[in-house]
């Protein structure tokens, strides 16, 4: 799963009045540390609070920190098999360069018909 264009949609909803603040300000978007006890509570639009386990909360905070600093954040399910273009995009290289890495054995892949698939694990 990849998060792409979320900032643009949030900014548009903010301008229309659908959000309390732009996505870069997580504290006003309903994400709060609850009383310093390392529990992250997400407040839904209906007012219900959802508490996240500390490990999940840390991941969410890291993810939001990356988005807030302008980094591209990509979530990939464990064990996912990626196309060469998807793997190249995640690595920030061209597809032809990734193909060279695959041919030299620096990154393992599996053949599916005439296509190559790269596991997200070594990336």
Backbone torsions as a table, in degrees:
resi	resn	phi	psi	omega
1	UNK	NA	137.4	179.4
2	UNK	-122.9	146.2	175.0
3	UNK	-102.7	110.8	-178.4
4	UNK	-134.2	131.0	176.3
5	UNK	76.2	7.9	-179.5
6	UNK	-61.8	-39.5	-178.3
7	UNK	-62.2	-41.2	179.9
8	UNK	-62.4	-45.2	179.6
9	UNK	-64.6	-42.1	178.9
10	UNK	-62.7	-43.1	179.0
11	UNK	-61.5	-41.1	178.9
12	UNK	-64.8	-44.3	178.8
13	UNK	-64.7	-35.1	178.7
14	UNK	-63.1	-44.3	-179.4
15	UNK	-64.9	-31.3	177.9
16	UNK	-82.9	-4.6	179.2
17	UNK	92.5	11.8	-176.7
18	UNK	-84.9	-14.2	179.3
19	UNK	-126.1	154.4	178.4
20	UNK	-74.6	-25.0	-179.7
21	UNK	-163.9	160.8	175.6
22	UNK	-59.3	157.5	-174.2
23	UNK	-62.5	-19.9	-178.8
24	UNK	-71.7	-12.4	179.2
25	UNK	-109.7	80.2	-173.6
26	UNK	-62.1	-32.4	-177.7
27	UNK	-60.7	-35.8	179.2
28	UNK	-90.6	-3.8	177.2
29	UNK	-93.0	10.7	175.2
30	UNK	101.6	5.3	176.8
31	UNK	-102.2	118.9	-176.9
32	UNK	-140.2	144.5	169.7
33	UNK	-79.0	128.4	-175.4
34	UNK	-87.3	103.3	172.4
35	UNK	58.2	25.1	177.1
36	UNK	72.1	11.9	-178.3
37	UNK	-99.6	22.9	175.6
38	UNK	59.6	33.0	172.7
39	UNK	-113.3	126.0	179.0
40	UNK	-96.3	127.8	178.1
41	UNK	-112.3	129.0	175.7
42	UNK	-106.2	125.5	-178.1
43	UNK	-98.9	117.2	-179.3
44	UNK	-75.6	168.3	-179.5
45	UNK	-60.2	-30.8	-179.7
46	UNK	-81.7	3.8	177.9
47	UNK	91.6	-10.3	179.6
48	UNK	-72.3	138.6	177.5
49	UNK	-96.6	138.5	174.8
50	UNK	-118.4	120.3	-179.3
51	UNK	-94.1	134.1	-179.8
52	UNK	-104.9	146.5	175.4
53	UNK	-63.3	151.6	-177.8
54	UNK	-53.4	-40.0	-179.3
55	UNK	-64.6	-41.8	178.5
56	UNK	-69.0	-40.1	179.8
57	UNK	-60.2	-41.9	178.9
58	UNK	-62.4	-40.2	177.9
59	UNK	-63.8	-42.9	179.9
60	UNK	-63.8	-42.3	-179.6
61	UNK	-65.9	-41.8	176.2
62	UNK	-62.1	-43.0	179.0
63	UNK	-60.9	-47.9	180.0
64	UNK	-65.4	-35.1	176.8
65	UNK	-62.7	-41.7	177.8
66	UNK	-64.8	-44.2	178.8
67	UNK	-63.9	-43.5	-178.9
68	UNK	-63.5	-31.1	-179.5
69	UNK	-88.2	5.6	174.9
70	UNK	88.9	7.2	179.1
71	UNK	-79.1	152.7	172.6
72	UNK	-81.3	129.2	-179.3
73	UNK	-116.1	127.3	179.9
74	UNK	-124.7	127.6	175.3
75	UNK	-104.0	126.0	-179.2
76	UNK	-125.9	127.9	178.6
77	UNK	-60.5	143.3	178.7
78	UNK	-58.6	134.7	178.5
79	UNK	81.2	4.4	-179.3
80	UNK	-66.3	143.5	174.7
81	UNK	-100.8	126.4	-174.2
82	UNK	-106.7	150.2	170.6
83	UNK	-72.0	165.8	179.4
84	UNK	-63.2	-34.4	179.0
85	UNK	-68.2	-42.4	178.1
86	UNK	-62.3	-44.7	179.5
87	UNK	-63.5	-42.0	178.9
88	UNK	-62.6	-41.6	179.1
89	UNK	-62.5	-42.8	179.9
90	UNK	-65.3	-39.7	-179.3
91	UNK	-78.2	-15.6	-179.6
92	UNK	75.8	31.8	178.1
93	UNK	-125.8	168.6	177.4
94	UNK	-75.8	157.6	177.8
95	UNK	-63.9	-40.2	176.5
96	UNK	-61.2	-37.3	177.8
97	UNK	-66.1	-42.1	177.1
98	UNK	-61.8	-40.6	178.0
99	UNK	-58.2	-39.0	176.7
100	UNK	-63.4	-42.2	178.8
101	UNK	-63.4	-36.3	178.4
102	UNK	-68.4	-44.6	-178.5
103	UNK	-63.9	-34.6	-179.6
104	UNK	-83.6	-4.4	177.5
105	UNK	83.5	9.1	179.8
106	UNK	-72.1	-26.7	175.1
107	UNK	-128.5	124.2	-179.4
108	UNK	-72.4	153.5	178.0
109	UNK	-151.3	167.6	173.3
110	UNK	-123.2	146.5	177.2
111	UNK	-91.1	134.2	175.7
112	UNK	-125.2	97.0	-172.1
113	UNK	65.9	-125.0	177.8
114	UNK	-96.2	5.6	-177.9
115	UNK	-104.6	156.1	175.1
116	UNK	-110.6	142.4	177.4
117	UNK	-124.1	139.6	-177.0
118	UNK	-115.0	130.4	176.0
119	UNK	-72.0	143.5	179.4
120	UNK	-72.1	-16.3	-176.5
121	UNK	-59.5	-51.5	-179.1
122	UNK	-72.5	-15.3	-179.1
123	UNK	-79.7	NA	NA
